[in-house]
Amino acid sequence: MQWSDKDISRIEGKFDSFCKTVLRNFARDWYRAKQRHHATEVLFSELPDGQLFEPIHNDPICPLEQYLFDDLELPINITDDALAQALRQLSRRKRQIVLLAYFCDRTDQQIGERFHVVRSTIQAARTKALKEMRNLLEKQSET
């Protein structure tokens, strides 16, 4: 099929319009992100003198207390008290699924092969475990 000059011109015009729309939207998103960042940014020079020397975050290299979970073949250290408490209150299987999924970066398929069940069973168990952990963490934060 041969394209006429009119067809080629029309296609080029549509492509040009599409490219301009993409670039305009990308620029708009970039400027909005820059404005959000600028609105939440606090310079050190603007901090009051008392806040300048307070620790901004906990030192991840030297945590105060570590919780060791050795349910799996490799030990997993968790430094967050609330998270460790919530994990301890889960059943062993749910705890193993959560640890494998989020601390060992295993997929549901890989975890399913380990437990000899299908992927959807692991996905459902992981979802229930996360919901249970969320409820436990909310109860801890209320007290």
N, C-alpha and C positions, 0 to 999 in steps of 0.2 A: 504494500500500500504506500502510495506517495503522499506526502504531506504538502499541502499548499502553503504558500507564504503566509496566508491569512491564519491558517491553523497553527503554524509555527509561532507566529507573532502572539496569538492568543495564549498558547501554552507558556511561552516565555513570560508573558504578562502575569499569568496566574502564579507561576513559580516565583517571580519577582515579588509579587504581593505577599505570598506565603513567607518568603525569607524576611521581608520587612516586618511582618507580624511577629515572627519568632524573635527577631532581634529586639523589637520594641517591648515585647513581654519579658524577655530576659533582662533588659535594662531596667524595666519597671520593678521586677522582683529584686534585682541587685540593689537598687536605690532604697526600696522598702526595708530590706535586710540591714542595710547600712544605717538607716534611720532608727530601726529597733535597737541595733547595737549601740548607737550613740546615746539613745535614751536611757539605757541601762548601765552604761559605762560610768565608772567612778575613778577618777584619777587619784593617785597617791597624794598629790599636792592638795587635793580638796578634802582629804580625810582629816578629822579632828586629831589633835596630837595624841589623845588617849587611845584612839583606835589604831594608830600607826604601829604600835608594838604588840598588840594582841595577836595571837596566832589566828591566821585566816582559815586554816584547815588542819586536820589531824595529820600527823606524819605517817604516811603509809609504810615507811620502811621500819619504823619502830612502834608498832601498835602497843597499846597498853595490855591488852589481853587477846589471846588467840584461841579459837575453838577448833579442835582437830576432828574431822569426820573421816574415819577410815573404813567406812562401809564398803568402799570399792577397793580395787587393787592398788590405787595410789591415794595417799593421804591428802586431804584438802583442808587448808587453813582458812578460817573465816574470822575476820576481825570485828565485824559488826555484832554487838550484843543482841539486838532485837532480831536480826536475821538468824543468828545461831539458835536463839531460843525457839523461834518459829520452826526451824528445820528439825530441832530435837523433838518437837511435839508431833511431827508427822510420823506416819507409819514407816517402817524400814524401806519398803518398796517405793513409796511415794518419794521419800527422801533421796533414794538412789536415782530415781528418774529425774528429779530436779537437779541433783548434783551433776549427773551425766549430761543433761541438756544444757545447763547454764555455766558450769564450771569446767567441763571437759569438752565442750563444743561438739557434742554428738548429735546426730539427727535422730528423729523419731524412728526412722527405719533401722539405724544402727542399734538403738536401744532396744527396739523390738526383737532384733536378732539375738541380742544378749539374753533377753527374758523369754525367748521362744514364743512370742505373740506377734500379732499383726501391728502395723504402724498405727492404725486408728485406735487401737486399745491403748497404746502408749500416749497418743495425743490426748485422749479423753482423761487418762490418769494424770497426765501433766497439768491439764486445765483444772481438774478438780483439786490437785495439790496446790496450785497457785492460788486458787480461790480460797482454800482453807488457810493458806499462809497469809493472804490478805486480811482475812477475818481475824486471825491471831494477832497480826501486827496492829490492826485497828484497835483491838481490845487492849493491847499493851500501851498504845499511845494515849488511850483514854484515862488510864490509871496513872 
